[in-house]
Amino acid sequence: MSDPAIDLRPLDELFAEAAARKGGADAFEASLPAPASAEELAQVPDDRWLAGMTRSVFQAGFNWKVIDAKWPRFEEVFEGFDVGRMALMSDDDVDRYLKAEGIVRHAKKLLSIRENAAFLQGFETERGRRGAAIARWPADDFAGLLWTLKQRGSRLGGTTGMYFLRGMRVDGFVLSRDVVRALMRERVLQKEATSKRDLDAVQKAFDAWRAASGRPLTHISRILACSIE
């Protein structure tokens, strides 16, 4: 693996390639998603973090449009995803939820709600209020946040945790198929990022592009994805 801090192409060059495929520089710039500020993230209620985790867990390996259509019923069945209530989910509750109409009744994914509620409670104890703790997580250790979700959360490894954070508008990258292809082309990765070492290599490359361009990680991720034919 090469040293990404030395061998990376300038982000402006990658932007130009992406813009050429996406209607020109102005149109592509306007399409780039804006991450939330730390202040905005700190104000997100605790139940929305658990809801975001749950939505991403149920979307994984499933048709996202189906989950989107059923989501109001998810909110109803799981009582607004109150973290304290979900952390105390009993076996009787689990049985009741598995019989609920209008949701995807997947036992292991359903149990992840209880486990992730407990994870969020512990996260709060260690780092302060959950949203504020994530908001304060440094962008140059986004890989560390992903690894924490994978190791301590339930079913939040791989792109599931990445899409959860993207959905909450946390500044970061998503290692989609096209982003991975772009990183392999730029010799940052040799294969899909499955280890902490791989994630650290990705982080190093993104940090270099961010420092040189002033762009957030979210923009860089999108630029890489759109630079692929």
C-alpha positions in Angstrom: 0.0 0.0 0.0 1.3 3.4 -0.9 1.5 6.4 1.4 -1.7 8.4 0.6 -0.3 11.6 2.1 2.3 11.6 -0.6 0.7 9.9 -3.7 -2.8 11.4 -3.7 -4.0 13.3 -6.7 -5.4 16.8 -5.9 -9.0 16.8 -5.0 -9.6 19.6 -7.6 -8.7 17.1 -10.3 -11.1 14.5 -8.9 -13.8 17.2 -8.6 -13.3 18.0 -12.3 -13.7 14.4 -13.3 -16.9 14.1 -11.2 -18.4 17.3 -12.4 -17.9 16.3 -16.0 -20.1 13.3 -15.4 -22.7 15.2 -13.3 -23.7 18.2 -15.4 -20.8 20.6 -14.9 -19.1 22.2 -11.9 -21.9 24.5 -10.8 -24.5 21.7 -10.9 -22.3 19.2 -9.2 -21.3 21.7 -6.4 -24.9 22.4 -5.7 -25.6 18.7 -5.4 -23.1 18.1 -2.6 -24.8 17.4 0.7 -24.0 19.7 3.6 -23.1 18.0 6.9 -24.7 19.4 10.1 -22.7 21.6 12.4 -21.6 20.4 15.8 -24.2 22.8 17.3 -27.0 21.3 15.2 -26.0 17.7 16.1 -25.8 18.5 19.8 -29.5 19.4 19.7 -30.7 16.2 18.1 -32.9 14.4 20.7 -31.6 11.1 22.0 -34.5 9.1 20.6 -33.6 10.3 17.1 -30.1 8.7 17.4 -31.6 5.3 18.2 -34.2 5.7 15.5 -31.5 6.5 13.0 -29.5 3.4 14.1 -32.6 1.2 13.8 -33.6 2.5 10.4 -30.1 1.8 9.0 -30.0 -1.7 10.6 -33.4 -2.6 9.0 -32.4 -1.1 5.6 -29.2 -3.2 5.5 -29.7 -5.9 2.9 -33.3 -4.8 2.4 -35.2 -2.6 0.0 -34.8 0.9 1.4 -38.1 2.1 -0.1 -40.0 -0.6 1.8 -38.5 0.5 5.1 -39.2 4.1 4.2 -42.8 3.3 3.5 -43.2 1.3 6.8 -41.3 3.8 8.9 -44.3 5.6 10.5 -45.5 2.2 11.7 -42.0 1.5 13.1 -42.2 4.7 15.1 -45.5 3.8 16.5 -44.7 0.2 17.4 -41.4 1.1 19.1 -42.9 4.0 21.0 -40.8 6.8 19.4 -37.6 4.9 20.2 -37.3 6.3 23.8 -33.8 5.1 24.7 -34.6 4.3 28.3 -37.7 2.4 27.4 -36.0 0.4 24.6 -33.0 -0.5 26.8 -35.5 -2.2 29.2 -37.2 -4.1 26.4 -38.4 -7.4 28.0 -38.7 -10.8 26.4 -42.4 -10.3 26.4 -41.9 -7.0 24.6 -39.8 -8.8 22.0 -42.6 -11.4 21.5 -45.2 -8.6 21.1 -43.0 -6.7 18.6 -42.5 -9.8 16.6 -46.3 -10.1 16.2 -46.8 -6.5 15.3 -48.3 -5.8 11.9 -46.8 -3.3 9.4 -43.1 -3.6 10.3 -40.4 -6.0 9.1 -40.4 -8.7 11.8 -36.7 -9.7 11.8 -35.8 -11.0 15.3 -32.1 -10.3 15.3 -32.6 -6.8 13.9 -35.3 -6.2 16.4 -33.1 -7.2 19.3 -30.5 -4.7 18.1 -32.8 -2.0 19.2 -32.4 -3.0 22.8 -28.7 -3.5 22.4 -28.1 -0.2 20.7 -30.2 1.6 23.4 -27.9 0.1 26.0 -24.9 1.1 24.0 -26.2 4.7 23.8 -26.7 4.8 27.5 -23.2 3.7 28.2 -21.9 6.2 25.6 -23.7 9.0 27.4 -22.0 8.0 30.7 -18.6 8.1 29.1 -18.8 11.1 26.9 -21.8 13.2 27.9 -25.1 13.6 26.1 -25.2 11.3 23.1 -25.7 13.8 20.3 -23.2 16.2 21.8 -20.7 13.3 22.2 -20.9 12.4 18.5 -20.9 16.1 17.5 -17.6 16.5 19.4 -16.0 13.5 17.8 -13.1 14.9 15.8 -13.3 14.6 12.0 -9.8 13.3 11.8 -10.9 10.3 13.8 -14.1 9.4 12.0 -12.6 5.9 11.5 -12.4 5.6 15.2 -16.1 6.5 15.5 -16.9 3.8 12.9 -14.8 1.3 14.8 -16.6 2.1 18.0 -20.0 1.5 16.4 -18.8 -1.8 15.0 -17.2 -3.0 18.2 -19.8 -1.8 20.7 -23.0 -1.3 18.8 -25.2 -4.0 17.4 -25.2 -4.6 13.7 -23.6 -1.2 13.0 -20.4 -2.4 11.3 -19.5 -1.9 7.7 -21.6 0.6 5.7 -24.5 0.3 8.1 -22.8 2.5 10.6 -21.6 4.8 7.8 -25.1 5.3 6.4 -26.5 5.8 9.9 -24.1 8.7 10.5 -24.7 10.1 7.0 -28.4 10.0 7.7 -27.9 12.0 10.8 -25.8 14.4 8.8 -22.5 13.7 10.7 -19.6 14.7 8.6 -17.9 11.6 7.3 -17.4 9.1 4.5 -19.4 6.2 3.2 -17.4 3.4 1.7 -19.9 2.6 -1.0 -18.9 0.4 -4.0 -17.9 3.4 -6.1 -15.9 5.1 -3.3 -14.0 1.9 -2.7 -13.3 1.7 -6.4 -12.0 5.2 -6.4 -9.8 4.6 -3.4 -8.4 1.5 -5.1 -7.7 3.5 -8.2 -5.9 6.1 -6.1 -3.9 3.3 -4.4 -5.3 4.1 -1.0 -6.8 0.6 -0.7 -6.1 -2.7 -2.3 -9.5 -4.2 -1.5 -12.6 -3.4 0.5 -11.9 -1.8 3.9 -12.6 -4.6 6.4 -9.9 -4.0 9.1 -9.0 -1.1 11.4 -5.8 -0.7 9.4 -7.8 -0.2 6.2 -10.0 2.3 7.8 -7.0 4.2 9.1 -5.6 4.3 5.6 -8.8 5.7 4.3 -8.9 8.3 7.2 -5.3 9.4 6.3 -6.2 10.0 2.7 -9.4 11.9 3.5 -7.5 14.0 6.1 -4.9 14.9 3.4 -7.6 15.9 0.9 -9.5 17.8 3.6 -6.5 19.7 4.7 -5.6 20.7 1.1 -9.1 21.6 -0.1 -10.9 22.8 3.0 -13.8 20.5 2.1 -15.7 18.4 4.6 -15.4 14.6 4.5 -18.9 14.3 3.2 -18.0 16.3 0.1 -14.8 14.3 -0.5 -16.8 11.0 -0.2 -19.3 12.2 -2.8 -16.6 13.5 -5.2 -14.8 10.2 -5.1 -18.0 8.3 -5.8 -18.9 10.5 -8.8 -15.4 10.3 -10.2 -16.1 6.7 -11.2 -17.6 6.0 -14.6 
